Structure formats: structure tokens, C-alpha cells
């Protein structure tokens, strides 16, 4: 009887570990070099994502006008203390603006910072071959649509 109990206990523990691994949040759909397709004429916005490890993704977003960089930010999507954070650091800034994950699903997620002026919520999702995003404060929403940019892909 003792052996059956240990066998059953071991099976439950192994099943829980496997379930935990398969439910691990994965943001791999972000990986790539993306070009914004709904940018204002005369500008080009690019967003590049790479996976540093299973709990850290690095993003770099920038806008060009006449081949000059007019805006850029660095993004770290990182798991800390069992929570995911989306940390945005503008060029020349020393600190980041941090958002916390509030929604996660297959190829989509949302992050929020209620105390930030704009945006308060950032959403990303994959729509076929497009990477979609939007930023909002609940009143104003700015949509982003990106296509994979093969020119910069490795």
C-alpha cells in the first residue's frame, strides 16, 4: 500500500511540474524585425524584438525621418518575482516606465500602468503575419500595425 501511495504521489508531482512548464508564458511571437505599415507619410517606424532567455525579451523601437532617428525607446519584457513587467526606457532617460502584465493569451498580451499619463495600457497581438499593437489612456487610442521586415532579419 505504501508503494502505491508513493507512486501516486510521484505521478501527481511530475504532472504538476509538466503542467507548469506548458503553461509558461511565452512572448516569442514578438521576435523579429518589424516595420510599421500605418505610419505617417515621410516617417518609418521600426520595432525589433529578440529573446535573451525564457524570462527576458528585449525590444528597440525607433522612428526615422529623412534617415535621421527622431524618436527611440528601449523595451525590456521581463519576469521578476513571478510577475511579468514591460519596462520602457526612452533614449537619454536613466529610469524606465514600468507596466505590469494584466492579460495574457495565445499570441497576445496587455500591460498596464494606471499612474502613467499616456499610455496607461499597451496591447500586443498577432494577426496572421502582422504584429498589432495599441496604446491608450482610455480616451485616446493609437493603433500600430507592423509587418515582418525581411531586410533586417538575420
C-alpha positions, 0 to 999 in steps of 0.5 A: 500500500505504501508503494502505491501511495508513493507512486501516486504521489510521484505521478501527481508531482511530475504532472504538476511540474509538466503542467507548469512548464506548458503553461509558461508564458511565452512572448516569442511571437514578438521576435523579429524585425518589424516595420510599421505599415500605418505610419505617417507619410515621410516617417518609418517606424521600426520595432525589433524584438529578440529573446535573451532567455525564457524570462527576458525579451528585449525590444528597440523601437525607433522612428526615422525621418529623412534617415535621421532617428527622431524618436527611440525607446528601449523595451525590456519584457521581463519576469521578476518575482513571478510577475511579468513587467514591460519596462520602457526606457526612452533614449537619454532617460536613466529610469524606465516606465514600468507596466505590469502584465494584466492579460495574457493569451495565445499570441497576445498580451496587455500591460498596464500602468494606471499612474502613467499619463499616456499610455496607461495600457499597451496591447500586443497581438498577432494577426496572421503575419502582422504584429498589432499593437495599441496604446491608450489612456482610455480616451485616446487610442493609437493603433500600430500595425507592423509587418515582418521586415525581411531586410533586417532579419538575420 
